[in-house]
Amino acid sequence: MPGSGSRDALPDAAARRAGLLHLSIVYIVWGSTYLAIRIAVRPEGGFPPFALGSLRMLLAGGVLLGWAAIRGTRVALSRRDAVTLAAAGLLMLPLGNGLVNWAERRADSGYAALLVGSLPIWTAVIESALDRRRPTLRLALSLAIGFGGLVLLVAPGLVKAGAADAGAIVALLVAPITWALGSVLQTRRPVSVGPVVSAGYLHLFGAAGFLVLFLALGEALPHPSAAAWGAFAYLVLAGSVGAFTSFVRVLRLLPTSVVMTYAYVNPVIAVVLGAIFLRERVTWIDAAGMALVLLGVWGVLGERFGRGRAL
């Protein structure tokens, strides 16, 4: 497990390969969850957003910790680990994912993809502030290129969509900041338990935060449709139990700026999946956007791994 402090230390080759494998899972699975969230929180036959989060996190956390206990893995937390995971879980889940859930009832998913896509930029800003140094020019340019590609990808949908609710836009601006803070906290204060146990507790602490918001806002009890239940099951099993555990693992294996490139790649994956399974047409604007995103990600990888040497 990496030590606390700056993430400048380069991982060895085995850790890098394992990290990139888990990052690819995050790329692909989380790229498909925007649509699942949209289906799960639809006003007609969907879950209230914070009810969705509370149920999803409680079930996923129980599955992860139960699995760890069955395998004989230590699940007891020290006080320090509990504080770290509670703070990270609250920042990332009810204040990060929860705000996205709430906003997607009011804003088109394109707004969500675009504004949450600022995550790598916020992560670089937070890490630079903590380290008291500026990002390198190559990293800054790579992040800008990737964000430009994201703009191209979602721009056609935003032009066709109606105006987003102002509150939803604010929520989607705040969500990536809190998620970045929770992610950086985990890299700066590594815990002594394994990734599966960490993910389980992050979900349970997140479920508690979601429950408080559910009660405070007086959300109605859910009466979900079959489609909403299907989306819920996918979010729990694929999005939380599978991909979130990979996300926790990759935070321990790769630099944070590399991990956060998933926010750029997820919309690309969504476009590719739509073309494959729904036969959606990919325009030249889509292709240009995907090319810029991949160029930006390549730049981040090259800057963080070997300072310009080929991967």
C-alpha positions, -999 to 999 in steps of 0.1 A, spaced: 0 0 0 14 34 -9 24 57 20 7 90 26 17 123 11 24 132 -25 14 108 -53 45 116 -73 61 83 -66 58 61 -97 43 26 -91 63 -4 -101 54 -23 -133 32 -49 -116 13 -23 -96 9 -2 -128 -5 -31 -148 -29 -40 -119 -39 -4 -116 -46 1 -153 -67 -31 -153 -89 -18 -124 -90 16 -140 -104 1 -172 -132 -15 -152 -140 19 -138 -139 34 -173 -163 9 -187 -188 2 -159 -191 38 -146 -195 49 -182 -228 30 -183 -242 42 -150 -253 77 -160 -281 61 -180 -289 37 -151 -292 66 -127 -314 85 -151 -338 55 -153 -337 48 -116 -346 84 -105 -372 92 -132 -401 111 -116 -426 85 -130 -419 52 -114 -385 59 -101 -368 62 -67 -364 95 -49 -327 104 -53 -316 102 -17 -337 71 -11 -320 55 -40 -286 64 -26 -294 51 9 -307 18 -3 -280 13 -29 -251 21 -5 -266 1 24 -270 -30 2 -237 -27 -15 -218 -21 18 -235 -51 34 -226 -73 4 -189 -61 4 -184 -65 42 -202 -98 43 -180 -111 14 -149 -100 33 -160 -116 65 -168 -149 48 -133 -149 33 -118 -144 67 -106 -108 60 -102 -84 89 -132 -60 90 -125 -43 123 -115 -6 120 -91 14 141 -104 48 152 -81 65 127 -94 43 98 -130 49 108 -125 87 108 -108 86 74 -134 63 58 -164 82 74 -151 115 61 -143 102 26 -176 82 24 -197 113 33 -178 135 9 -179 111 -21 -213 95 -17 -242 116 -3 -223 149 -12 -209 136 -45 -230 108 -60 -261 120 -41 -260 155 -57 -257 138 -91 -288 117 -83 -307 147 -73 -296 169 -102 -305 142 -129 -341 146 -120 -339 182 -131 -311 184 -157 -302 164 -188 -276 137 -184 -254 157 -207 -251 185 -181 -242 158 -156 -215 144 -178 -201 178 -186 -200 194 -152 -189 162 -134 -162 160 -161 -144 188 -143 -134 162 -117 -98 157 -130 -93 195 -130 -105 199 -94 -83 170 -83 -53 186 -99 -61 219 -82 -66 203 -47 -34 183 -50 -14 213 -61 -27 233 -32 -18 206 -7 16 202 -23 21 239 -26 32 237 -62 16 243 -96 6 215 -120 31 210 -148 23 226 -181 19 192 -197 -6 181 -171 -26 213 -174 -27 212 -212 -37 175 -211 -66 182 -187 -77 211 -208 -76 190 -240 -96 162 -224 -122 186 -210 -125 202 -245 -132 168 -259 -159 162 -233 -175 195 -243 -177 183 -280 -192 150 -269 -220 164 -249 -226 197 -268 -251 183 -293 -273 169 -265 -272 201 -246 -283 221 -277 -313 199 -281 -322 196 -244 -342 222 -224 -326 245 -199 -313 229 -168 -326 239 -134 -302 264 -117 -301 243 -85 -292 212 -105 -263 231 -121 -250 242 -87 -253 206 -74 -233 193 -104 -206 219 -98 -203 210 -61 -204 172 -66 -170 168 -84 -153 190 -57 -166 168 -28 -158 136 -47 -122 149 -54 -118 159 -18 -129 124 -6 -106 107 -31 -76 128 -23 -82 122 14 -79 84 9 -46 88 -9 -32 111 18 -45 90 47 -42 54 36 -61 29 58 -49 -4 72 -78 -25 59 -80 -40 23 -99 -24 -6 -130 -46 -3 -134 -37 34 -127 0 26 -153 0 -1 -178 -16 22 -174 9 50 -174 38 25 -208 26 13 -221 22 48 -210 56 60 -224 70 27 -257 52 34 -260 69 67 -254 103 51 -280 95 24 -305 85 51 -301 118 69 -308 137 37 -337 115 29 -353 122 63 -343 159 64 -358 166 29 -390 146 36 -387 124 5 -416 101 -2 -413 64 2 -402 49 -32 -427 30 -55 -403 20 -83 -412 5 -116 -397 -28 -129 -373 -7 -150 -362 13 -120 -356 -19 -100 -335 -32 -129 -314 0 -129 -311 -2 -91 -298 -38 -93 -272 -28 -119 -261 2 -99 -256 -20 -68 -239 -50 -84 -219 -34 -112 -215 2 -102 -209 -3 -64 -198 -38 -56 -177 -42 -87 -165 -9 -100 -163 10 -67 -141 -17 -53 -119 -13 -84 -119 25 -78 -107 20 -42 -80 -4 -54 -67 19 -82 -65 49 -58 -38 28 -40 -20 18 -72 -19 48 -95 -15 86 -91 -48 104 -84 -46 125 -115 -45 93 -136 -74 78 -117 -96 108 -122 -93 106 -160 -123 82 -157 -145 113 -157 -134 121 -192 -135 85 -205 -170 76 -191 -189 97 -217 -167 81 -245 -177 47 -232 -214 58 -232 -212 69 -268 -195 36 -279 -220 15 -260 -249 34 -276 -234 28 -310 -229 -9 -304 -261 -18 -286 -286 9 -296 -272 15 -331 -269 52 -323 -251 72 -350 -217 85 -342 -211 119 -359 -178 135 -368 -182 158 -338 -185 127 -315 -154 112 -331 -134 145 -327 -145 147 -291 -135 111 -283 -101 117 -300 -95 148 -279 -105 130 -247 -82 101 -255 -54 126 -264 -59 143 -231 -59 110 -211 -27 99 -230 -11 132 -220 -20 127 -183 -7 91 -184 25 102 -201 31 130 -177 25 109 -146 43 77 -158 79 84 -168 76 121 -175 73 117 -213 86 82 -218 63 58 -237 42 36 -216 
